[in-house]
């Protein structure tokens, strides 16, 4: 089976997304660019908590399923392939409607505020798409969404959800995980009705720089631990 290691990584990311409640059952989509005109993407009919490496589909840029027994969900084709094509740094694309960041995206002018250490990870690395036009199920809407990401690695989509991208599954998943943590902290803090405690801009800048310096090594180590834990608990995901 082609691309076995990346299939396993994608299956692991889907299973951990289910464990952390970052998923919607069989909906939402994760993809990996694995070669010229070749992409891995999760199947539509399989629950994320049960995905195995062999369930992962291989598709081309026209959305044809080249390997796999399941089908691709329509919006996955339009959103992911446009973003892979238009954003070369997006080798891995993770799209979810996870609850806390989607709650922020569903408020007027919703922004992730730099008021926690987890949020500072995303300082100057986050884009916002403030226009919601429905499911994103055509070429034009997919291209419009892709144009909003720019050089950033995270995009919050108004009334919709989030996209995290990166060079590896581990790096993108690390952002997905900590973005939801940061959003949860903010939602809980705002629910108290008290003003958010602001962090001085120079401290935000210096902390963000320090996090960037360790981020690659940290995300890689975090991902190795998650894969080891999953292999121990659910070794069938590797099949």
N, C-alpha and C positions, 0 to 999 in steps of 0.2 A: 504494500500500500504506500503510495507516494506521500511525502510530507508528514511522516509519522510523528516526529517530535512536535511539530507545530499543531498537528491535530490534537495531540495529547495536551498541549498547553491550552488550546482553545477549549477543550472539554473541561479541563480543570478550572478555567476561569468561569465558565458557565455554571459549574457545580458550586463554586464558592460564591458566586453571585446569588444563587438560590439559598445557600446557607445563611448569607448575610441580609437576606430580604432586599436585594437590589434588583429583583426580577419581576416578571409578570407571567409566570408559568411557561407557556410556549411562545410568547410574544417577545418583542425587542430582539436585538441582533448584535452579534459580535463577528468581526471579520478580520482576516489576515491576508495581506498581499504576499504571495510566496514565489512569484516569478512573473515573467512577461505575460500579461493577459491571463494570469492564474490567481485565483483567490479562494481562500477557505471561508466558509460561513456556516453558522449553525442551521440545522434543519428546522422547519416550522412545526412539524408534528410531534416532536420529542420534548418532554418536559426538561427544563434545564437541570433539575436535580438528578436526571437519569442519563444525560448525554454521555456517550462513549466516543473515543477517538474515531471509531469506524462509522459513527453516525454523521460526522462532520462532512459537509459537501465541498466538492471542488467545482468552481464555476469559472466561466470566462466573462469578458467585459460586456457581453450581450445577455448575460444572465442564464446562459445554457448550463445545465447541470452535467458536468463531465464525469464525475464520480459521486456515487451515493444513491441511496434508495428512496430518499425523501424529496420534498419540494422546498423551494425558497419562497419566503413571504415577500409579497410584491414591494412593500415599502423598503425592505432591506436592499433590494436590487437598486432602486432609484437613489436612496440616500447614500449607501455605502460606496457604490461604484463611482458616483460623481465625486465623492470626497477623496477616494483613493486617487482618482485621475487628476484632480485639481490641487491636491495638497500632498506633494511628494514625501513630506515628513510623516504622513499618516500611514505607516506600514500596517499598523494595527488600529482598528476602530471599534470602540465599545459604546453601544448606545442603549441606554436604559431609561425607564421612567421611575427611578428609585424615589422613595417618598419625600425625603426631606428637601433635597435640592429641587424636586419638582414642585414642592409647596412654595419655595421661594420664587421659582419661575412663574408661579401662578398668582403672584402679587404684583400690583402696579409698580413698574420700575424695579422689579426684584433684582437685587444684586447680592453677591456674597461679600459681606463686609469683613474687612481685615481686623477682626476683633478677637481672634483666637490664633494660637500657634498653628493649628491645623489649617486655618484659612490662609495664613501667610504663605504656606506652600504654593498657593496659586496666584500670588502677587505678580502682576504683569504677565501672567500665563493663561488668562481666561478671556474668552470672547463671549458676546451676548448676541443672540438673534431675537430681537424683540417683535418679530412679525410671525404670527401663526396663521397658516393658510390651509390647515387640514392635515391629512395623512402623509403628505409628501410622496404621492404615488404617481408622479410623472417626471420626465426628464428636466423640465424647467424648474420645478420646485426643488428637486434634488440638487441641481446646480446652484440655485439661489442659496440653499442651506450651506453647501460646501464653500461658497464664496465668503461666508461670514466667519469662518474659522481663522483665516489668515495664517500667521506663523505660530499661533498658540497651540496648546495641547489639550485645552478643555473648552467646550462651548455649552453654555446654558441656553436652552431653547424655550422661549416664553410659551406658557400654557402647554408644555409638551414634555420636556425631560432634559437629558444631558448627553453629550458625546465627549468621550476621552480618547485621545489618540496617542500613539507613541511608537518607538522603534521596535519594541518587543511586547509580547503579551504581559509579561511581568510589570514592565514600566507603566503601561496603560492601566492595568488593574490596580496598581498601587495608587494612582491618581483617583480612580473611581472610588476606591475604598475610603481614602482620606477626604475626598470631596463630600461624600455623604456624612462623614463624621463632622466635618466643619459646618455643613448646613444644619445638621441636627443640633449642634451647640447653639447656632444662631437662632433657630426656631424656638428652642427652649428658652433662651435668654430673652427674646422678644416677647414670649408669652407671659413673662413676669410683669410686663407693662412698664418696666423701668428702662431708662435710656441705656443703650449699649455703651460700654466703657471703651473709648477709643485708645488706640496705641499710637504714639508719636510716629510721624512718617519716617523719620530717620531710623527708628528702631525697626519698623516694618521692612525698610530697605535692607538694612544690615542682616536681619534675621532671614529674610528671603534669600539673600546671597549665600549665607551659611548653609541653608537647607539645600540650595542648588548644588553646592559643592559636594554634598554627601548623597544626593538623591539617587544617582545611578547605582552606586554600590548598595545603598539601602534597599532600593526597590528590588534589586536582584536577589539580595539575601532574603528579603521578605517572601519573594516568590518561591525560592527554593524550599523554605520552611513550609509554605502552604502546600506545595506539591508533595513533599514528603509526608505531611499529615494526611493528605487525601489518599495517597498510595497505600498508607497503612489502614485507613478506614474503609476505603472503597476501591480496591485495586482494579476492579473491572473497568474503571474509566479509561485505563490505558489500552484496552483492547480495540 
